[in-house]
Amino acid sequence: MGDPGKSVVIASGKRGVLVGGKAAVYNAEETCPACCIEFSRSWSFTDTGFIDGGQDGAYRAYDDPADVPASPWYILDEGLGLKLTWEYDQNCKSHNPYTQYATATCEITVPKAMLMTVNWSGMGETEDPNFELMSLSVDGNLVGSAHAPGGDQGCAGMGPVVSDPPPPQQVLLNPGPHTLFIDATTNDPLYHFDAWYQFALTFVLAP
C-alpha cells in the first residue's frame, strides 16, 4: 500500500493512511494500478447566530473549527465527514435567542473522473416541518435538501429529518475543480435541542 500519512479511500470500504495531507483512491483490488490517484480538498466554514463561544450571534468565517471557540462544525474522518450541531433553543431550553445559520464549503480538485457519494442524516424539531433546513449542492446544482419532521409535538424532542431526495446521492466529478456547498439554518430560535446534521463523502474512480 502507500506510505504512511495521507488519507486513503478504498472502494471495498477499507481505509488506510498515506503521507502529505491529500486523499487517495485505491481500486477495488485495494491496489494502485500505477500510482495512487491523489486529489486535494479543503473546507471553509461560516456561522451566524451562535452564542456558546461568547460571540453573541456575530458572523464568523474560518477554515478550521478548532480556530474559533465553540464552533458548531466538527470535521470527521480526516475531512471526509462533517457534523453540524445546533445550539439549544430559546423556548424549550432557555438558551439561544437567535436564529442560527451555518455553511460549509469544500473545494475539491480531481485529476481523473471520480464518483462521489454524499450521505447525510440529522435530527430536527417535532413541532413544525419548515425548520432545521439544509441544502447541499455540487457546482451550483442541488443534490439534496432536508427539513425537520414536524408533528405539532412542541418540546417533546427531536425526530429524524425528512430528505428530498433521500440519501445517499451520487455525483460524477469530471477532472478539474469542484465545489460542494452545504447551507443550513434553524430558521427560528424555537423548538430545537439535541438537533444536528452529519455528512459523509466517499470517492471511487468513475467506471
RABEL-V379083 format. One record per helix or strand of 3 or more residues. SS is the DSSP state (a for helix, b for strand). FROM is the first residue (numbers start at 1). TO is the last residue. If there is no record, write none. Layout:
BEGIN
ss=SS from=FROM to=TO
ss=SS from=FROM to=TO
END
This chain:
BEGIN
ss=b from=7 to=10
ss=b from=15 to=17
ss=b from=23 to=26
ss=b from=37 to=48
ss=b from=60 to=62
ss=a from=65 to=67
ss=b from=73 to=76
ss=a from=77 to=79
ss=b from=81 to=85
ss=b from=101 to=110
ss=b from=114 to=125
ss=b from=133 to=138
ss=b from=141 to=147
ss=b from=158 to=160
ss=b from=162 to=164
ss=b from=169 to=173
ss=b from=176 to=185
ss=b from=196 to=205
END
